[in-house]
């Protein structure tokens, strides 16, 4: 048990330190859910299907800061087995999201794949006295 712990500790340390320096890459298998934060927004999302059977990314975006935002544009990318982008789609998350608030979003996709990447493309500041 101790020998295994000694071998595992450097590996965990290397993975932890390496993860701090890498960009966030969301790779997800269909049917699972993912949560991550980029510092400004936290995104929780999962895969679903439309009534017509088309792939769909659904989830919530949480504004992790005090200032409000609007016009949140979400991008979803379908990835192949090697992690290469095979389809990209974007959608507008509806409404105003106040400081520390959250909103629901859906991004319909043309192609399903073994993995997906989701991020916030853009937003406009709102309700900050501007």
Beta strands, then each sheet from edge to edge (+ up, - down):
strand 1: 33-37
strand 2: 41-49
strand 3: 55-63
strand 4: 68-79
strand 5: 85-93
strand 6: 102-108
strand 7: 115-126
sheet 1: 1+ 2- 3+ 6-
sheet 2: 5+ 4- 7+
end
